[in-house]
Amino acid sequence: MTILLACTPGETPVDTETTTEPGTGTDPGATTGTDPGVTTGTPPTTSTGDTDTGDTDTDDTGGMVCASESAVVAGFTLGLGDWPATDGAYAFDAPCLITDAEVVNGGPISYVLACTDEANMERLVSLVLSGSPAPAEPYVDAGLDVTLKVRRPAGVGDDGGSFALFYGGDMYVVGTNAPEVGDADLFGMFTVTATPQGCTPVEYMACATAQTFDLVIDGGPLSDAHYGQGFAGTEGSQVYLSIFIERAMQVSGDPMACPLDPGEANTFKYVLTYSPI
């Protein structure tokens, strides 16, 4: 699952009513919890996609059945170039300057970063955010000094693992496509966890079962906010959080009878962007 997140803390919310503004739609797959002043909807400039919570089917007993597909596509490509790896893996926080930023309306968002590694060597890094609907543009642009945090296990490639961009000490973009929900150090003021959706696991690849999850976000303008597979936009006081979840799923099976790829077995793929309004 891939995650992108961009963020700046806003003022204390005061309005307790959930509203739908002109040009936005209330997302049925998002529950914001009890934090006052949080508006759930989609941004006026972004189409919503289908919020699929994965529990619309029923089994023979009438219980909800988990689903593993999502109408939303979320992804990132993080090219680390010649950055030295440790046993094929990357785990670092590095200072960077955004030297180029290109936003294609309705398409991908791309950045070029000039970063400094632990040996004080300059390394060029490329970052592309993509998805359908298109990810919301983070509040970071060319000329800004940022911190790039990377957590990538060996062998997963440029679109694997997790990363975060911090600006001014606050997280603005987070992406995850990994078995783990995410390293807590990547989320700044937020705590991100996953909880079962309470549905009956379904057959997966004819040899295993799949259980889908809600992504739960606490902190900032959110309190115990649950999001299923799909797209949601949440607006608080002077901040906007866009949540793109392609997969939040765990798969179980006998490794001998069901040779699952490690990336398929437990996948949390989502992109979050969090920005000032």
Secondary structure, DSSP 8 states (H G I E B T S, - for coil): ---------------------TT----TTEE-TT-TT-EEE--TTS-------S--EE-TTS-EE-----S-EEEEEEE-TT---BTTBEEEEEEEEEEEEEE-TTS-EEEEEEEE-TTS-EEEEEEEEEEES-----S--TT-EEEEEEEE-TT--TT-EEEEEEETTEEEEEEEEESSS--GGGSTT-EEEEEE-S-B-EEETTTEEEEEEEEEEEETTEEEEEE-SEEEEEEETTEEEEEEEEEEEEEE--TTTS---HHHHEEEEEEEEEEE-
